[in-house]
């Protein structure tokens, strides 16, 4: 059956162009359009599309508010269009927190200059999020962060960052019948003196990383590197967002940064991140031969070379198989590999590749991973 899509944008040109691109794919059917967030809610309820493409800046009701209402009233996978600016990144991250699954840059020049490339990317995104895990998608992710100072117990080794305020979650949205059954969980991990925790993720990753990292205490003893598939304009804003929410420190990685406990370094978009045995970060230009910039395999592979059996690698939700070959190198060196379980993934691609290759030492649900990281490292 064709994937049914609702196109939402206040620009008549953009609505027509997106509709034309999608309609050219015989396995996609544009069932309707809307010009603002309020119309989007009404059309989503009436047409029951499989996917909604959503602009964020619209009259009457903006896209983020519309996403929140849709997730409450008729949960549907949403693909956001965003501008490649710092403000666009911030708004897009708010949309992902509200329940959107993924995003694409809204670039009119690319549509005119590279129509085939745009068509391929847009159709691929629509197909992939139409298959997203409903149970995970509609489990009511955290709203946009509004940190409030709250007292928290601190040990002598604490880096002095207060615990974040508890993240309030709206009531869980309905779960569709197609949601998979929960995956069997691995036993709790044994403690080990890891020199590095490396986490790789893609689609669904911004919310997943937020849920994992906010569970870590300020005195978390291992350095952390994060590899999230994300454009260059977005990673700085994402790192700033995580830093405000978390008790550990989070920053976008720069060449020459030094790993230290209680610090998470996020790979910059459009580039590659490697670690060396001295604990230094090396940032390299994005290689055009590689599909992903940053690439989980690249960072995992460098960690395997530098730290042997002292790495704990975690692969979270995402499309494709990035991270599998890097995890294989880590496994050969004696390091531990964890994968997120199918039931809590938005897209069970990257973790599935780890599990199918028999590389996973443990499989945990998203909400248990932070807790188990503490158990394994503290």
C-alpha positions in Angstrom: 0.0 0.0 0.0 1.1 3.5 -0.7 2.4 5.7 2.1 -0.3 8.4 2.7 1.2 11.9 3.3 -0.2 15.2 4.5 1.9 18.2 3.4 1.8 21.3 5.7 3.3 24.6 4.7 2.1 28.2 4.4 4.1 28.7 1.2 2.0 27.7 -1.8 5.1 27.2 -3.9 6.6 24.8 -1.3 3.4 22.9 -0.8 3.1 22.3 -4.6 6.8 21.4 -5.0 6.8 18.9 -2.1 3.5 17.4 -3.3 4.9 17.0 -6.8 8.1 15.4 -5.6 6.3 12.9 -3.4 3.5 12.2 -5.9 6.2 11.2 -8.5 6.9 8.2 -6.3 4.3 5.5 -7.1 4.5 4.2 -3.5 3.6 7.6 -2.0 0.2 9.3 -2.1 -0.3 12.9 -1.1 -3.8 12.8 0.5 -4.0 16.4 1.5 -2.4 19.8 2.2 -2.7 22.4 4.9 -1.5 26.0 5.2 -1.2 26.3 9.0 -1.0 24.3 12.2 -4.7 24.4 12.9 -5.5 23.1 9.5 -2.9 20.4 9.9 -4.6 19.1 13.1 -8.0 19.0 11.4 -6.6 17.3 8.3 -4.6 14.8 10.3 -7.7 13.8 12.2 -9.9 13.6 9.1 -7.4 12.0 6.7 -5.3 9.8 9.0 -2.1 10.1 7.0 0.9 7.8 7.6 3.3 10.7 7.6 3.0 14.5 7.9 5.6 16.9 6.5 5.5 20.1 8.6 6.9 23.6 8.3 7.5 25.3 11.7 6.8 29.0 10.9 3.2 29.4 9.9 0.3 31.8 10.7 -2.5 31.0 13.2 -0.5 28.1 14.7 3.1 27.2 14.3 4.4 23.8 13.5 5.7 22.9 16.9 2.4 23.6 18.6 0.7 21.6 15.9 3.0 18.6 16.4 2.2 18.6 20.1 -1.6 18.6 19.4 -1.3 15.9 16.8 0.7 13.7 19.1 -2.1 14.0 21.7 -5.1 13.6 19.4 -4.0 11.5 16.5 -0.3 10.4 16.8 1.4 10.5 13.4 5.0 10.4 12.3 6.1 14.0 11.5 9.0 15.1 9.2 9.9 18.7 10.0 11.4 21.2 7.4 13.9 23.5 9.0 16.4 26.3 8.1 20.1 25.6 8.4 20.7 28.4 11.0 21.3 28.3 14.7 17.8 29.5 15.3 16.5 26.9 12.9 18.4 24.2 14.7 16.9 25.3 18.1 13.4 25.3 16.7 13.9 21.9 15.1 15.2 20.4 18.3 12.0 21.8 20.0 10.0 20.0 17.3 11.8 16.7 17.9 11.1 17.1 21.7 7.4 17.7 20.8 7.3 14.4 19.0 8.5 14.9 15.4 10.6 12.0 14.1 13.1 13.6 11.8 13.9 16.7 9.8 15.1 18.0 6.5 16.7 21.4 5.6 14.2 23.7 3.9 16.3 25.0 1.0 14.5 26.4 -2.0 17.8 26.6 -4.0 18.5 22.9 -3.6 15.0 22.1 -4.8 15.7 24.1 -8.0 19.3 23.1 -8.5 19.3 19.4 -7.5 15.7 18.2 -7.9 16.7 14.5 -8.3 18.8 14.5 -5.1 16.1 16.3 -3.2 13.5 13.9 -4.5 15.5 10.9 -3.5 16.2 12.2 0.0 12.7 13.4 0.7 11.1 10.1 -0.5 13.6 8.0 1.5 12.8 10.0 4.7 9.1 9.6 4.2 9.4 5.9 3.7 11.7 5.4 6.6 9.6 7.4 9.2 6.4 5.7 7.9 7.9 2.5 9.4 8.9 4.1 12.7 8.2 2.3 15.9 4.8 3.7 17.1 5.3 2.7 20.7 8.5 4.6 21.0 7.4 7.5 18.9 4.2 8.1 20.9 5.6 7.6 24.4 5.5 11.4 24.9 9.0 12.7 24.7 10.2 15.6 26.9 9.0 19.1 26.0 11.4 21.9 25.2 13.8 22.3 28.0 13.2 24.8 30.7 15.8 24.1 33.3 15.2 25.2 36.8 17.8 25.1 39.5 17.1 22.3 41.9 19.2 21.1 44.9 21.0 17.8 44.4 23.3 15.7 46.5 27.0 16.1 45.4 30.0 14.0 46.3 33.5 15.4 46.8 34.3 14.5 43.2 31.3 16.3 41.8 32.1 18.9 39.2 29.8 21.4 40.8 26.9 21.2 38.3 23.4 21.1 39.9 21.0 18.4 39.0 18.6 19.4 36.3 15.0 19.9 37.2 12.9 16.9 36.6 11.6 16.9 33.0 7.9 16.9 33.0 6.2 14.7 30.5 2.7 15.1 29.1 0.3 12.2 29.4 1.3 9.4 27.1 -0.3 9.4 23.8 -2.3 6.4 22.5 -0.3 3.5 21.1 -1.3 2.0 17.8 -2.0 -1.7 17.6 1.0 -2.2 15.3 3.5 -1.4 18.1 5.9 -4.3 18.7 6.0 -6.3 21.9 8.7 -5.4 24.4 12.1 -6.9 23.8 13.7 -9.2 26.5 16.2 -7.3 28.5 19.8 -8.3 29.4 20.9 -8.5 33.1 22.4 -5.5 34.8 26.0 -4.9 33.8 29.1 -5.5 36.0 31.2 -2.6 37.0 34.5 -2.0 35.1 37.0 0.9 34.9 36.1 2.1 31.5 38.3 4.8 30.0 35.7 5.9 27.5 31.9 5.7 26.9 31.1 6.1 23.2 27.4 6.6 22.0 26.3 6.5 18.4 22.9 7.3 17.1 20.8 8.7 14.2 17.1 9.1 13.6 15.4 9.6 17.0 18.8 10.2 18.6 18.4 13.8 19.9 15.6 12.8 22.2 17.2 9.4 23.0 20.5 11.1 24.0 18.6 13.6 26.1 16.9 10.8 28.0 20.1 8.9 28.6 22.4 11.7 29.5 20.1 13.4 31.9 20.3 10.3 34.1 24.0 10.6 34.6 25.4 12.3 37.8 27.9 15.2 37.6 30.6 12.9 39.0 30.2 10.3 36.2 33.8 8.9 36.1 34.2 8.2 32.4 34.7 10.6 29.5 32.0 10.4 26.9 31.9 10.9 23.1 28.7 11.3 21.2 28.2 10.7 17.5 24.8 11.9 16.2 24.0 12.1 12.5 23.2 15.8 12.2 24.1 18.8 9.9 26.9 21.1 10.7 24.6 24.0 11.7 22.8 21.9 14.3 25.4 20.2 16.5 26.5 23.3 18.4 22.8 24.2 19.3 22.2 20.5 20.3 25.3 20.4 22.5 24.2 23.7 24.2 20.8 22.2 24.8 22.1 19.1 26.4 24.5 21.1 28.5 21.6 23.0 30.0 19.7 19.9 30.8 22.4 17.6 32.1 24.4 17.4 35.3 27.5 16.4 33.2 29.0 19.0 30.9 28.3 18.7 27.2 30.0 20.6 24.3 30.5 20.4 20.6 33.9 18.8 20.1 36.8 20.8 18.8 40.2 19.7 17.5 42.5 19.3 20.4 39.8 18.9 23.1 40.9 16.6 25.9 38.7 13.8 27.3 37.8 14.1 31.0 35.4 12.6 33.4 32.0 14.3 33.5 32.4 15.7 30.0 30.5 14.6 26.9 31.9 15.8 23.5 29.5 15.8 20.6 31.0 15.2 17.1 30.5 18.3 15.0 28.2 17.9 12.0 29.8 17.6 8.6 33.1 16.4 10.0 34.7 13.3 11.5 35.8 12.8 15.1 38.6 10.5 16.3 40.2 9.9 19.7 43.8 9.0 20.5 45.5 7.2 23.3 46.5 10.4 25.0 42.8 11.4 25.4 42.9 14.1 22.7 40.2 14.7 20.1 41.0 15.0 16.5 38.5 16.6 14.2 38.9 15.8 10.5 37.1 17.2 7.4 34.1 15.2 6.3 35.1 12.7 3.6 32.8 12.8 0.7 33.2 9.1 0.2 31.4 8.5 3.5 27.7 8.6 3.8 27.7 9.9 7.3 29.4 13.0 8.6 30.0 12.4 11.5 30.3 8.6 11.1 29.9 6.3 14.2 32.3 3.7 12.6 35.1 6.2 12.4 34.9 7.3 16.0 34.4 3.7 17.3 37.3 2.5 15.2 39.6 5.1 16.6 38.5 4.2 20.1 39.2 0.6 19.5 42.7 1.4 18.4 43.4 3.8 21.3 41.7 2.1 24.3 41.6 -1.6 23.6 39.2 -3.3 26.0 38.4 -0.2 28.1 35.6 1.2 25.9 31.9 0.9 26.6 30.1 1.6 23.3 26.3 2.1 23.0 24.3 2.1 19.8 21.0 3.9 19.9 18.0 4.3 17.6 18.8 5.1 13.9 18.5 4.1 10.3 21.1 2.0 8.5 24.0 0.1 10.0 26.5 2.8 10.9 28.5 1.7 14.0 28.4 -2.0 13.2 32.0 -2.2 11.8 33.4 0.1 14.4 31.7 -2.0 17.1 33.2 -5.1 15.5 36.7 -3.6 16.0 35.8 -2.7 19.6 34.5 -6.2 20.2 37.7 -7.8 18.8 39.7 -5.7 21.3 37.6 -6.8 24.3 35.4 -3.8 24.7 31.7 -3.9 25.6 28.9 -3.2 23.2 25.3 -2.3 24.2 22.3 -1.9 21.8 19.0 -0.2 22.4 16.1 -2.6 22.3 13.6 -2.7 19.4 10.6 -1.7 21.5 12.1 1.6 22.6 13.7 2.6 19.3 12.1 5.1 16.9 14.0 3.3 14.0 15.4 -0.1 14.8 18.2 0.0 12.2 21.6 0.7 13.8 20.9 -1.3 17.0 19.4 -4.2 14.9 22.7 -4.3 12.8 24.6 -4.7 16.1 22.3 -7.5 17.4 22.2 -9.4 14.1 26.0 -9.3 13.8 26.1 -10.9 17.3 28.1 -8.0 18.6 25.8 -6.9 21.5 26.9 -7.8 25.0 23.7 -6.4 26.3 20.3 -5.1 25.0 18.5 -2.5 27.1 15.5 -0.3 26.8 16.2 3.5 26.3 15.0 4.4 29.8 17.4 1.8 31.4 20.5 2.7 29.5 21.4 5.7 31.6 20.9 3.8 34.9 23.0 0.9 33.6 25.8 3.3 32.5 26.0 4.5 36.1 26.0 1.0 37.4 28.8 -0.1 35.0 31.1 2.9 35.5 30.6 4.2 39.1 
